[in-house]
Amino acid sequence: LASKREATAVNVQLIGIVSNVVVLSQLWYAKVMPLQAFAGVLAASVAIAVAGLLQSRGKMSDRSWLPFEALVGAVGVGAAPQVLAASFVSGPASLTPSLVAAAAAALWLKQKQVQSGQELRKGIAQLPGLCATAMFALAPIPQLVRNFSDLSSLAGLSLGTMLLALLGNAVCIPRALFTRDAAWTFGSTWGCLLMGWAQLLSLYLGVNPETGSRFLPAPAFAAVSVVLFGYLGWVVSTDAREKGLPHALASYPDVFFGKR
């Protein structure tokens, strides 16, 4: 997003970074998170935030930005598989997921290099976004699995947080489609549906054992669903019309498989 000079989207991401750092600082203060780990995350967050802010405002040269993207991409390729593996596999950490991801990334970049130097630069620029999208996309999966496997354990979930996740990602979808950025389009759509609507679905299906009523009443869930999918239909229809596509269902395939 910073590479595309999407200053508004970068600002939204900066808010997310600050919010996450605040949460992690609480974990560190409660002695749940080691100081070394917190310091490392804090330093990386500040560096990425400052660089992204400068790049989105056109105040960072491409000569400096490309190595920074390569560094962040390399860290992402190593870290993303570890985070994802820890979410689904219990037991001691293993370097295998990171090594497999590194080999796949190296092969992919090699193919880009064979095409042209420009394609290689594009590939390096895409790595951080792809890693971030992978972690973002799979982040709600463990919570959803827990929600649907034990519908009586939903009492502590925040309805407001889910609605904000739904709305925040939903308003990004039109711009993501307009820019034809595949990672942004996938991330915002996935976040809207999985971090928002699917979580609300679990609240609708869940029954409070104390009251015997659903955590989210049927009329409220139905109203949110109608508004959301009506909005998404309007967005893709408008996008298809503006891009000259034959129908609304062609909008997403054009983002991921069309020539941009």
Secondary structure, DSSP 8 states (H G I E B T S, - for coil): -TTTT-HHHHHHHHHHHHHHHHHHHHHHHTTSS-HHHHHHHHHHHHHHHHHHHHHHTT-S-HHHHHHHHHHHHHHHHHHHHHHHHHHH--SS--SHHHHHHHHHHHHHHHHHHHH-HHHHHHHHHHHHHHHHHHHHHHTHHHHHHHHHH-GGG-TT--HHHHHHHHHHHHTTHHHHHHHT-HHHHHHHHHIIIIIIIIHHHHHHH-B-TTT-SBSS-HHHHHHHHHHHHHHHHHHHHHHHHHHT-SSGGGHHHHHHHS--
